[in-house]
């Protein structure tokens, strides 16, 4: 059964503190990026890579973190992820060039992958699916606090004498506090069992994802979309993924258990997460750049202008989470949330360089409500289909595809933005009889708009504003896939037990015989036919029987 509410809240202090550090660091840096790129002479391609590098490593390592959580101590792994992320933050503040900054952001992404995957796995080890909705609100609130305060803190740091380097270092004290809190508050049993790590499968997955994301980022700028380079990257990615599938189907402890995809709810949750990741990351990562570059707002003001989206996200995740726990169903909220997300993105596709900010605020609020209603509930729907022995891998798989969608979306949309801005600037300069280019290359050129000549500066601002609507249009197309996925999800009542089949403890077997396992013998059967009655099974003693109770074997419940 679930832990007591008081004990869960104590553990949440450390868990959410670490998640806050990760999200806060990301949002602070996103607010400071235009200033950073201007100082380190970066381009639009560098802007995209600073974001993509972190998403790439976090995406590639997420399934590995999830599988390790099924084999080792979740607490130790979570603390390890905090340490890796913090080291990346410290080094990022010392970066002297854009390649260095991108490398340190990649290191941060490794830690981020662990924090994103492990928090859901830890929660699944403490709380039954029926009760997880009420705690999802805390995660949503953490995302909201980080999203609101991050741009504000980043703007204040950048506008202060401290400089942009402190946008990396300001989170370090919070990370240290989170590490200590986690050590004192999180108490989970550690399972001792034989461990077999699928290093080959993990390597193939990382290589396949990396090749795909690198191709999306470079195609259209460094080489044509169709040609030998594209064939090499896509061919290599397909070969790596195919080899990974072959390995995963044969090893004893696969990083991504393929049998989970035989369950329709789990598969559609993965597809929905892939699309919502594309819409969420791809649609929001360029918002701060839009407000600063296209509209000329300061970093602090740009952070404040994202407030409607954040309030919508925290409000919907908190309220919907509590309702889900009360009614024990997720599908109605998934369908409604995905439709609201689609409407919000469709409205934002009309954005240009002089869009009314009140109208844009309403559209951002709708987008936030949709994301808050869908993101956590897709994870919950997937977790409800698996037992404790696979909860880490299942959670990480959903998170993996959501982050993969976000990384692919950011890379692709960044490439589209760079090309679109270059085309619009060239057209405007040519129409005015000015030299084509305006300081912009194929990668989108310098983001230090203030350093450009006055006539060119206004043209560039207008181009960035007009090109942003295209990004939201493409994000809306991805949201359509989310709507279709959640519509066809099979509704399964959320169970009130931690595991799929919690039975009485087995009796000790006679000497020389192995005791019966407490795990489900056929995990595929467990995934496809979960017990609909959430109440734990009880056995009544036979009247008149006075047999002494047999000694029990200690439980080996997975963490």
N, C-alpha and C positions, 0 to 999 in steps of 0.2 A: 504494500500500500504506500501512498504518498507520505512524505515527511510532514510533521506538524507545521502549521502555517508560520508560527513564530521562528522555528528553526530555518525554514525556507527564506524568510525575510533577512535573517542574519547572513545566510550564504549569499543572498542577492547583493549585499553591500559590496563584497569583493568582486563578484562577477560583473555587475553593472559599472563599477568604477573602472575596471579594465576595458570594458567595451566603450565607455565614455572617452577614455584616453585615445583609443584607436580612431573613433569617429571624430573626436575633437581635433586631432592632429590633421586628419584629412581635410576637414572643412576650413581650418585655419590656413592651411597651405593653399587651398584653392582660392581663398580670398586674397592671398599675398602673391599668387603666381604672376599676374601681370607686372607687378613691381619687380619680382625676382627675375623674370625674363628680360625686362628692360635693363636691369643691373648687370646680368650675365650675358647680355647680347643674344638672347634666345629668339627663336622663330615660332611660328604657329606649329610647325612639326615638333619642336621641342616641347611646346605646351601640351600637345597631345601625348607625347611620350612620357612626360612626367606623371601624367595620370595613368597612362596605359601600363607603364612598367610596374606600378604597384598592383594594378588589377591583374596583370598577367601572372605575377608570382603568387599572388593570393589565390587566384583561380587554380593554378596548376598544383598548388600544395594543399588545397582544401580537402580533397578526398584522402590524401595521405594522413593529414591530421585526424580526420574522422575515423579512419581505420585504426590508427594507433590508439585512439580513445577506447576502442573496443578491446584492445589487448593490454593496455597499460593504465596507469593511474591518470584519470582525467584531470585531477588537481595539479599534479606535477607538469603535465603537458600544458595546461593553461598558464601556469607560471612561466614555463619555458617560452611560450608565445609572447608573453608580456616582455620578457627580457630581450628577445630578438627584436621586437617592435621598438623598444626603447633605445637600443643600440642604433637602429636605423635612424631614429629621430635625432640623436646626438650627432651622428656623422653627417646627416643632412644639413645641419646648421653650419658645418665647416666646409661645405662644398664651395669650390672655387671656379667651377665651370659647369655647363649644362650636362655633359656626359657624367661627371661625378655625381651631380644631383640625381640624375636618372638612376644611376647604379645604387645609390643609397635608398632611393624610393623603392627599388626592387627588393632590397633587404627588408624594408618596412613591410612590404607586401607579404613576405613569408610569415612574419608574425601576425599580420592582419588575417591571413587565411586560417591560422589556428584560432584566433579569437572569435572569428565569425562562426566557424564550424563547431568549436568546443562548447560555446555557451549554450547552444541548443541541445547538444548531447548531454551536458551536465544537467540542464533543466529536465530533460527526459528521464534521467536517472533519479530525480528527486520527486517529480510530480506526474501523476497520471494524466493521460490526454484530456479527460473531461475537465480537469482543473487548470490546465495550462493556459487557457484563454485569459483568465483573470490576471495571470502574471505576464502575458504578452504585452499588456498595457505598460508595464514597467520598462520593457525593452523599447517599446515605441516612444515612451517619454524620454528615454535616454537618447535615442536617435534625434528626437526633437530638440532637446537641450543642446546636444552637440551641434546640430545643424543651425540653431539660432545663435548660440553663443560663439561658435567657431568663427563665422565670418566677422562678427562684431569684435571678438578678441583679435583676430587676424588684422582687421582694419585698424584697430587702436595700436597694435604693435607696429604695423607698417608706418602709420602716420606719426608715431612717436620717435624720439631719438634712439630707441633701442635698435631699430632696423629689422629687416625681414628675417634675419637669422634666428631671432628669438621666437618666431612663429613655429620653429621646430623645437626649441629648448623649453618653451613654456609648459609643455605637457609632461616633462620628465618627472617633476615632483609628484604629480598625480599618479604616474605610473608606479613610482616607488610605494606610495600609499596603497594603491590597489594590490600590489604584490603582497604587502604585509597583511592587509585585510583578508585576502584570499587564503593565506596560510592559517589564519586564526578562525575563520568562520566556515569554510567549506569542509565538511566532514562526510566523506563517501568511503564505503568499503572498497578495498583493493582486491581484485580477484587474481589469484595465483593459478595460472594455467600455462600450458605449453604454447609458445609463441612462434608463429611462422609469418614473417613479413615478406610481402610480394614486392621486392625491390625492382625486379624487372618490369612488372606491370606499371609501377609508379613512374619509373623512368620513361617508359613509352608514352604514358599519358601526358607527362610534362612536355616531352618533345613534340608530340602531336599538337597540343594546345599552343605551344610557343611558335611553331611554324605557321599555324593558322593566323595568330594575332600579328605576327611580324608581316605576313603577306598583306593583311587588311590595312596595316599602318603604312606600308611602303608603296603599295600598288597605286598607280595613278600619279605618283610624284617622282619616285626614283626609277620607276620602270613602268611600261604600259600595263593596263589591266589584263590584256591578253597577249601572251608571248612566252618565251622560254623561261623567264624568271617566275612567272605565275605558275607555269606547268611544274617547275621544280618544287616550289613551295607547297602547292596544293597536292601534288603527287606524293611528296614526302609526308605531309600531314595525314593523308589518307592511308598511306602505308603504315605509319606509326600507330594510328588508331586501330587499324585492322589487326596489327600484331598485338596491340594491347587487349583487344577483345578476345583473341585466341588465347593469350596467356591467362586472362581473367576467367575464362571458361574451364581452365584446367587446374589452377592452383587451389590449395586447400583454403587459404585465407585471402581471397581477392580484395584488392583495394576498393573496387566498385562491384559488389555482388550482383551479377547479371540476373539472377533469378528474381530479384526485386522488380524488374521491369515486366514480369509476367502479370503483375497486378495492375489493372487499368487505372485505378486511382493514383497509384504511385507514379506511373508513367506520365499521366496527364498533369500531375503536380509538377513534375520535372519540366515538361514542355511549357507550362504556364509560367514557371519561374524563369526559364530561359528568356521568354518574351518580355516579362515584366522587368527583368534586369536590364534588357536593352532599352526599354522605355524609360525606366527610372534613372539609371546612370547616364545613358546617352542624352536624355532630355534635360537633366539638371546640371551636369558637370560644366556646361557652357553658359549657365545662367549668370554667374558672377562676371564672366568675361563680357557678356552682353551688356550688363548694367554699367561696367567700368569702361569698356572700349567703345561700345556703340552709343551709350547715353551720357558718358562723361562723369558718372558719379564716383565719389571716393570709395575706397574699400569698405569703410564703415557703413556708408549709406547703401552700398550694394548688398551688404549682409542683411540690413534691415528690410530691404525690398523683397527678400526671399521669405520673410516671416509668414505670409499667408499660406504658402505651401507647407511650412513646418507645423503651423497650428492645425491645419487640416489633417496632417499625418498623425500627430500625437492625439488629437481628439478622436479620430476614427479608430486608431489602434487600441486606445484605452476603452472606449465605449463598446466597440464591436467585440473586443476580447472578453469583456465581462458578460455580454449577451451570449456569446458562444459557449462559455462555461455554464451558463444557466440553462440553455436549451439543448446543448449537446450536439449541435449541427453546425457545419461550416459552409456547405454549398450555397445557401441563399445569400450569404454575405460575400462569398467569392464572386458570384455572378453580378450582384449589385455593385460591388467595388470595382470590378473590371470594367463595367459599363461607364461608371463615373470617371474612371481613369481615361477611357477612350474619349469621352466628351471633353475632359480638360485638355488633353493633348491636341484634340482637333481644334479647339478654340485657340490654343497657343500657336498653332500652325499659321495663324494670320498675323503673327508678330512682325513688325518692321522697325525702322529706326525712330519712329515717332508715335508708337503705340501708346494709347492712354494707359497710365499706370494703374488706375483704379480697375479698369477692365482686365488688365493683365493680372492684378492681384486676385480677382475672382477666379480666373482661369487656373492660376497656380493653386488656389485653395482646393478646387475640384480635383486637380491632379494629386495633391497631398492626401485628400480623403480616399481616393482610389488606391494609392500605394499602401496607405495604412491599413485598409480593409483586406488587401489581398496578400501582401508579402508574408506576414507571420502565419496566416491561416493556411497558406499552401504548405508551409513546413509542417504545421500541425496535422493536416490531412495526410501527408506522407508518413509521418511518425505513427499515426494511428493504424497503419497497415503492417507494421513490423514489430517483432519482439525485441527484448532488451539486448539480445546477442548481436543484433544488426542495427541498433538505433543510431550508433555513431556514424556508421558508413552510410545509412540512409539519409540522415540529416546532412552530412557532408556532401552527398550527391546532389541533393536539392540546392544547397548553397553553392556548390560548384557550378551548376548550370546557370543559376541566377547571376553569379559573378562572371561566368563566361559570356553570357549575354551582354552584361554591362561592359566588359572589356572589349568585346567585338563591336558593340555599339559605339563606345567612345572612339575606338580606332577608326571605324568606318565614317562616323559622323564628323570626326576631326578632319579626315581627308576630304570629305565633301565640303566642309566649311572652308578649308584652305583654298580648294579649287574654285568654289563659288565666289569667295571674296576677291580672289585674283581676277576672275572674269569680270565681276562688277566694277572693280577699280579700273581695269583696262578699258572697258567700255566707256566709263565716265570720263577718263582722261583723254581718250581719243575724241570723244564728242566735243570736248572743250579745247581741242587742239594742243594738249599738253603731251609731253613724252610718256609713252606707255610704260607701265610698271609701277611707278610711284613708290619705289622702295619695297615692293612686294615681289617675292619669287614664287616658285612653284609650291613652296611649303607654306605660303601665307605671309611670308615676310616678317619684318620686325613688329613686335607688339608695343614698342615705345612710340605710341601715336603722337605724343607731345613733341617728339624730336622731329617730326615731319614738317615740311612747309605748310603754312596755313591752308592754302587751297586744297592740297593733297590730304591734309588731316581730316577735313570735313567729308571728303569723298570716301576715305577709309572708314570713318565712323558710320557713314550711311551704308556702306557695303556690308559691314559686320552686322548691322541691325537688320538689314533686309535678308541676309543669308541665314539668320537664326531661325526664321520661320520655317525654312526648309528642313532643319534638323528636327523640329517638333512634328512636322508632317511625317517624316520617316519613322519617328518614334510612335506616332499614332498607328501607323501600319503594323508595327510590331505588337501594339496593344490589341489589335484585332485577333492575333493568335492567342493571346491570353484569354480573351472572351470565349473563343471557341473551345479552348482546353477546359476551362472551368465549367462550361455548359454540359460537357460530356462526362465530367467526373461522377463516379457512382457514389452516392451518399451512403456513408457508413456511420452509425452512431458512435460518438466518442466513448471509448471504454473508460471505466473508473479504476482499472488496475494498471500497474506499471507494465506488466508483461501481458502478452497475448493470452496465455493460458496459465494462470496462477493456481496450481493444485496443491493439496496438502503435501507436506514434506515426506520424502520416501523413507521407508524403514531401512535399517541397516541390513545389508545382504549377508548371507552366511559366509564364513571364512573361505577365501579362495575365489569368491565371485565378485565381480565389479558391481558397485551399487548402481541402481538405475539413475539416469540423468534427469535433471529437473528441467532441461531445455526441451523445446519442441523437436521431435525426431525429424520431421520434414519441414524445414523452414518455408519452402515454397507453398506447402499446404496451409501453413499458418498465415502466410501473406494473403492468400487468395480467399480463405474462408475464416476470417476472424470471428470470434464468438460474439454474437449480437447482444447477449445478456451481460451487462458490465459488472454485475454483482459477482463477487468471488464464490466459487462453488463450495458448498458445505456438505458434510456427510453426517447423517444421523446414526448413532450407535444402534445396533440391533437390540431390541428389547430382550432383557434377560441375560445378555452377554456380559461377562465380567472378566474379560481377558485383560491382563496387564498391558499397559501401553508399551509398545516396542520403542527402543531408543532411536533417536533421530540422527540422521547424518547432517552435518553442518551444510548450510546452503551455500551454493557457489553462484549466487546471482551476479550477473555481469554489471559492471559499472558503465 
